[in-house]
Amino acid sequence: MGLTFATDPVTVRTPATSANLGPGFDSLGLALTRYDDLDARVTDGGFTVTVEGKGAGELPGDEEHLVVRAMLATFDEMGERPRGLAVRCVNRIPQARGLGSSSAAIVGGVQLARGLVKDGMNLIGDDDALRIAARLEGHPDNVAPCLLGGFTIAWTEGLGARAVRLGAHEGVRPKVFVPAERGYTASARAALPPNVPHADASFNAGRAALLTHAITSDPRLLFAATEDRLHQGYRGEAMPGTASLVASLRSVGVAAVVSGAGPAVLALSEVPADFHPGTEWRVQTLGVDAHGALVKGSMVELA
């Protein structure tokens, strides 16, 4: 027996995310209160995507769009694709800045597909949804907080990605500094060496463990907890403006890090009122999203 597809549209809201958070390379992530809104409906044939906001006029309008690719991968896991899809994306997460725009698209696609199938949330549980999203993204550090919300610790084992969600302390007050120029994860990863000193690995292991405590229980420790020796220094030459802003913020006691692969900067503690990053940076004060990618639609209610 085949799948039962929804006749009405399904919507999903996906949060921006910041990964690494300094020492938690490819493992720690935080969901932020900046959102893309997506909706999709099943059609009689063809795949169309309309994009409003960030990426409008640039992103594909067919099955090559990342949201559709994620939807089709999820339908394939359930054993059947619909004949067509009409998708609309209202994008507010900056593209290629280190704030999880691709993860938001992927997780949004996975969630839309689950919502468009009767009992889809059970056919593809959250563990499977994370596994599909991480496979498409290549690593789980951004897709985990996007899917689950809050502060997440992600890892990969036998069958794929796993993650746990923890609540962030109310004293964690994210602020993002977004530049005009874009950055790309592939080029940022290319700057990393194949090997690092044992002392640096040990240093980061301790700081990552401390960061888990600081974010969930004691924000007073965020400055020390966000120190990193594994990746930010190596990427600095390719992103001098980002490296300079992180250094300037930390020089006045702010727990600042490169957001994901950059070039955006994330501050996790209060920024002095008299600190001025420069006109090339757009500053946004955000909160920690506690819910992750929420789905609304008739087939979700029937599940």
Backbone torsions as a table, in degrees:
resi	resn	phi	psi	omega
1	MET	NA	135.9	-177.3
2	GLY	-81.1	179.1	179.1
3	LEU	-76.7	153.8	172.0
4	THR	-102.3	115.4	-178.1
5	PHE	-93.6	148.8	178.5
6	ALA	-66.9	147.1	174.2
7	THR	-94.7	-18.3	178.8
8	ASP	-103.8	159.9	179.4
9	PRO	-66.8	156.3	173.2
10	VAL	-120.6	142.3	179.9
11	THR	-120.7	154.1	175.6
12	VAL	-147.2	141.6	175.3
13	ARG	-112.9	123.2	-176.5
14	THR	-114.3	131.7	-178.3
15	PRO	-83.7	153.5	167.0
16	ALA	-65.9	159.9	179.4
17	THR	-142.1	157.9	171.4
18	SER	-127.5	129.9	-177.2
19	ALA	-110.6	165.4	-179.5
20	ASN	77.1	-54.8	178.5
21	LEU	57.3	32.1	-177.3
22	GLY	99.6	-100.0	-172.1
23	PRO	-81.7	-13.4	-172.3
24	GLY	-88.6	55.8	-173.8
25	PHE	-57.2	123.7	177.8
26	ASP	61.9	17.8	-177.0
27	SER	-137.5	-37.0	-176.5
28	LEU	-101.3	143.9	179.5
29	GLY	-152.6	159.4	-177.1
30	LEU	-138.1	131.7	176.7
31	ALA	-86.2	137.2	-174.7
32	LEU	-119.3	155.8	-175.7
33	THR	-86.2	59.3	169.5
34	ARG	-133.7	132.5	-165.3
35	TYR	-132.8	148.8	161.7
36	ASP	-102.3	141.2	175.5
37	ASP	-112.1	128.3	-177.3
38	LEU	-125.8	146.1	169.3
39	ASP	-141.4	154.2	-177.6
40	ALA	-150.1	150.2	173.8
41	ARG	-140.0	152.9	177.8
42	VAL	-80.3	137.9	179.3
43	THR	-124.2	178.0	-178.5
44	ASP	-77.7	-13.8	178.7
45	GLY	172.0	148.4	177.9
46	GLY	87.3	160.2	-178.5
47	PHE	-126.8	117.8	-179.4
48	THR	-127.1	143.5	178.9
49	VAL	-132.8	128.6	170.6
50	THR	-110.3	136.9	-176.1
51	VAL	-121.3	129.0	174.1
52	GLU	-118.4	145.8	178.6
53	GLY	85.0	-138.1	-176.1
54	LYS	-60.5	129.7	177.6
55	GLY	86.0	-1.5	178.4
56	ALA	-61.8	132.9	-178.4
57	GLY	82.6	-4.9	-179.2
58	GLU	-115.6	-39.0	-174.0
59	LEU	-81.8	153.4	-179.6
60	PRO	-60.6	150.8	179.1
61	GLY	-110.1	20.2	-177.3
62	ASP	-137.5	-155.1	-175.7
63	GLU	-68.6	-6.6	175.5
64	GLU	-80.3	-13.3	178.1
65	HIS	-64.0	141.0	-173.9
66	LEU	-61.3	-35.1	178.1
67	VAL	-62.1	-46.2	179.9
68	VAL	-66.2	-41.3	178.2
69	ARG	-58.5	-41.6	178.4
70	ALA	-68.6	-37.7	177.0
71	MET	-62.6	-46.0	-177.9
72	LEU	-65.6	-37.9	176.9
73	ALA	-62.2	-37.3	179.8
74	THR	-72.9	-42.0	175.1
75	PHE	-59.6	-40.6	178.9
76	ASP	-60.3	-37.0	177.3
77	GLU	-63.9	-31.7	179.6
78	MET	-86.6	-9.1	171.6
79	GLY	100.5	1.3	-178.8
80	GLU	-160.7	138.5	175.0
81	ARG	-102.8	146.7	170.4
82	PRO	-71.9	163.2	-178.6
83	ARG	-70.7	-29.8	-179.8
84	GLY	-158.1	164.3	179.5
85	LEU	-143.6	141.0	170.1
86	ALA	-118.3	119.1	-173.5
87	VAL	-120.4	139.6	173.6
88	ARG	-124.9	132.1	-179.0
89	CYS	-121.2	123.5	171.5
90	VAL	-108.1	102.3	-170.3
91	ASN	-98.4	126.1	175.8
92	ARG	-120.0	-14.0	178.6
93	ILE	-78.6	125.0	-179.9
94	PRO	-56.9	139.0	-177.9
95	GLN	-84.0	137.2	173.7
96	ALA	54.5	45.9	177.7
97	ARG	-121.3	-2.4	-176.3
98	GLY	92.0	21.6	-179.3
99	LEU	-117.6	21.0	169.2
100	GLY	78.1	30.3	-179.2
101	SER	-63.8	-39.6	179.6
102	SER	-70.3	-37.4	176.8
103	SER	-64.8	-37.7	178.0
104	ALA	-63.6	-38.4	177.6
105	ALA	-67.1	-45.2	-178.3
106	ILE	-65.5	-50.8	-179.9
107	VAL	-63.0	-38.9	176.9
108	GLY	-60.0	-42.3	178.2
109	GLY	-64.1	-42.9	178.4
110	VAL	-61.1	-45.2	-178.3
111	GLN	-68.0	-38.6	176.9
112	LEU	-61.3	-43.8	179.5
113	ALA	-62.9	-42.6	178.1
114	ARG	-61.0	-40.5	-177.5
115	GLY	-73.0	-22.7	-177.7
116	LEU	-85.9	-1.2	-179.0
117	VAL	-119.0	132.3	175.7
118	LYS	-58.6	127.0	-178.0
119	ASP	67.1	18.2	-177.8
120	GLY	-63.7	-30.2	179.9
121	MET	-69.6	-21.0	175.4
122	ASN	-94.0	-36.2	177.6
123	LEU	-61.8	-39.1	173.6
124	ILE	-120.1	98.2	178.8
125	GLY	-73.5	175.6	-178.6
126	ASP	-60.7	-36.5	178.9
127	ASP	-63.2	-43.0	178.7
128	ASP	-69.6	-37.7	178.3
129	ALA	-60.6	-42.7	177.5
130	LEU	-63.4	-42.1	-179.4
131	ARG	-62.0	-43.7	179.3
132	ILE	-64.1	-46.8	-177.7
133	ALA	-63.3	-42.3	-179.7
134	ALA	-67.2	-35.0	177.7
135	ARG	-63.7	-40.8	179.8
136	LEU	-71.6	-38.4	-178.2
137	GLU	-78.3	-30.8	-179.4
138	GLY	102.4	-17.4	176.9
139	HIS	-160.7	156.8	-169.9
140	PRO	-96.8	-1.2	-168.4
141	ASP	-66.3	-31.9	176.4
142	ASN	-91.3	-39.3	-176.8
143	VAL	-67.0	-29.1	-179.1
144	ALA	-63.4	-54.5	178.1
145	PRO	-66.8	-29.8	177.6
146	CYS	-63.5	-42.4	-179.6
147	LEU	-75.0	-43.2	-168.9
148	LEU	-100.7	-21.3	-174.8
149	GLY	79.0	172.1	176.5
150	GLY	68.9	-151.5	178.0
151	PHE	-102.3	126.9	-175.1
152	THR	-124.6	149.9	171.6
153	ILE	-116.4	121.4	-176.0
154	ALA	-120.4	150.1	177.5
155	TRP	-152.7	171.4	179.6
156	THR	-123.9	133.8	175.5
157	GLU	-137.8	-167.6	-171.6
158	GLY	-28.6	-64.4	-174.1
159	LEU	-88.9	-4.0	179.0
160	GLY	138.1	-153.6	-173.3
161	ALA	-74.5	146.6	172.9
162	ARG	-133.5	160.4	178.1
163	ALA	-159.6	153.7	169.6
164	VAL	-124.0	145.7	179.4
165	ARG	-106.9	134.2	175.9
166	LEU	-125.4	151.9	177.6
167	GLY	-80.9	144.2	177.2
168	ALA	-89.6	142.8	177.1
169	HIS	-63.0	145.2	-178.5
170	GLU	-63.0	-17.0	178.7
171	GLY	-80.0	-5.8	176.2
172	VAL	-83.3	115.3	-174.4
173	ARG	-123.8	88.8	-175.9
174	PRO	-66.5	140.7	172.1
175	LYS	-136.3	131.4	-179.5
176	VAL	-113.1	143.1	177.4
177	PHE	-114.9	112.1	-171.5
178	VAL	-111.3	121.4	178.8
179	PRO	-86.5	168.1	178.3
180	ALA	-72.0	-37.0	-176.3
181	GLU	-76.6	155.3	179.5
182	ARG	-95.3	163.1	173.0
183	GLY	-136.3	161.3	-176.9
184	TYR	-133.3	134.5	-174.6
185	THR	-58.0	-40.5	-176.6
186	ALA	-61.0	-44.8	-179.5
187	SER	-70.5	-33.9	177.7
188	ALA	-66.3	-38.8	178.5
189	ARG	-68.8	-31.1	-179.7
190	ALA	-63.9	-21.8	-179.9
191	ALA	-78.6	-11.6	-176.3
192	LEU	-82.7	140.2	178.8
193	PRO	-74.8	156.0	179.2
194	PRO	-70.1	-22.3	-179.1
195	ASN	-137.0	150.9	176.3
196	VAL	-129.4	156.0	178.1
197	PRO	-61.8	144.5	178.9
198	HIS	-56.8	-37.8	-179.1
199	ALA	-63.2	-36.8	178.6
200	ASP	-70.0	-39.4	177.4
201	ALA	-62.8	-42.0	178.2
202	SER	-64.5	-42.1	178.3
203	PHE	-57.9	-48.7	-177.7
204	ASN	-67.6	-34.4	177.7
205	ALA	-60.3	-43.1	178.9
206	GLY	-66.6	-42.6	-179.6
207	ARG	-67.8	-37.6	178.3
208	ALA	-64.1	-40.4	176.9
209	ALA	-64.7	-42.4	178.4
210	LEU	-64.3	-37.4	-179.3
211	LEU	-63.1	-37.7	177.1
212	THR	-59.0	-43.4	177.7
213	HIS	-68.1	-42.5	-176.4
214	ALA	-64.2	-44.5	-178.0
215	ILE	-69.3	-36.9	-175.5
216	THR	-89.5	-25.4	-170.5
217	SER	-134.2	-32.9	-171.2
218	ASP	-145.8	83.0	-178.4
219	PRO	-60.8	-14.8	177.9
220	ARG	-61.8	-20.5	-178.0
221	LEU	-94.8	5.5	-173.9
222	LEU	-62.4	-35.8	-176.7
223	PHE	-62.3	-51.4	178.5
224	ALA	-66.0	-37.2	-174.5
225	ALA	-69.4	-20.4	-177.2
226	THR	-96.5	9.8	174.7
227	GLU	-69.6	144.4	-175.9
228	ASP	-141.9	142.6	174.3
229	ARG	-127.6	2.2	-173.4
230	LEU	-93.4	-34.1	-170.5
231	HIS	-139.3	-35.6	-172.4
232	GLN	-64.3	-41.8	-179.8
233	GLY	-62.6	-38.1	-179.3
234	TYR	-69.5	-29.6	-178.0
235	ARG	-85.3	-12.1	-172.6
236	GLY	-59.8	-37.1	-177.5
237	GLU	-63.6	-34.8	179.9
238	ALA	-80.4	-17.7	-179.5
239	MET	-132.1	66.1	-175.0
240	PRO	-60.8	-36.4	179.0
241	GLY	-65.1	-41.2	177.8
242	THR	-64.3	-47.9	-180.0
243	ALA	-60.4	-39.6	-179.5
244	SER	-66.6	-40.6	-179.8
245	LEU	-67.9	-42.4	177.3
246	VAL	-58.2	-45.9	-179.5
247	ALA	-63.2	-40.5	-179.8
248	SER	-65.6	-43.0	178.1
249	LEU	-64.4	-43.6	-178.9
250	ARG	-68.2	-27.9	179.3
251	SER	-66.6	-20.4	176.8
252	VAL	-108.5	20.3	171.3
253	GLY	86.2	14.4	-179.7
254	VAL	-90.1	134.7	177.5
255	ALA	-77.1	80.8	-175.2
256	ALA	-108.1	144.4	-179.6
257	VAL	-144.1	165.2	169.2
258	VAL	-71.7	131.9	178.6
259	SER	-81.6	113.7	-177.1
260	GLY	57.3	-129.3	177.5
261	ALA	-89.0	6.1	179.7
262	GLY	81.8	-178.2	5.4
263	PRO	-88.2	1.8	177.9
264	ALA	-66.4	156.5	178.4
265	VAL	-117.7	139.0	178.7
266	LEU	-114.1	129.3	172.1
267	ALA	-109.7	130.1	-176.7
268	LEU	-104.0	-4.6	176.7
269	SER	-128.6	171.5	-174.8
270	GLU	-58.8	136.7	176.2
271	VAL	-99.4	129.9	179.8
272	PRO	-54.5	141.7	-176.9
273	ALA	-61.8	-27.4	-178.1
274	ASP	-92.3	10.0	177.9
275	PHE	-84.6	126.3	-178.7
276	HIS	-121.0	111.3	-174.8
277	PRO	-74.1	-19.0	-175.6
278	GLY	113.2	157.6	-174.8
279	THR	-69.7	-17.0	-178.6
280	GLU	-78.2	-4.6	-178.4
281	TRP	-112.8	130.7	173.5
282	ARG	-99.2	123.3	-172.0
283	VAL	-103.1	131.6	179.0
284	GLN	-130.3	127.2	174.4
285	THR	-92.5	121.6	-175.6
286	LEU	-122.7	172.3	171.4
287	GLY	-112.7	-178.6	174.1
288	VAL	-93.6	120.8	177.4
289	ASP	-72.9	129.1	-174.9
290	ALA	-98.8	-5.2	-168.8
291	HIS	-114.2	-24.6	-176.4
292	GLY	77.1	-160.1	-173.1
293	ALA	-79.0	105.6	-177.0
294	LEU	-90.6	138.1	-179.0
295	VAL	-111.9	136.9	175.0
296	LYS	-132.4	132.1	179.6
297	GLY	167.6	163.3	-173.1
298	SER	-63.2	-38.3	-176.6
299	MET	-72.9	-24.9	174.4
300	VAL	-67.5	-41.6	-179.9
301	GLU	-67.9	-30.0	179.2
302	LEU	-78.4	-20.6	-172.4
303	ALA	-66.1	NA	NA
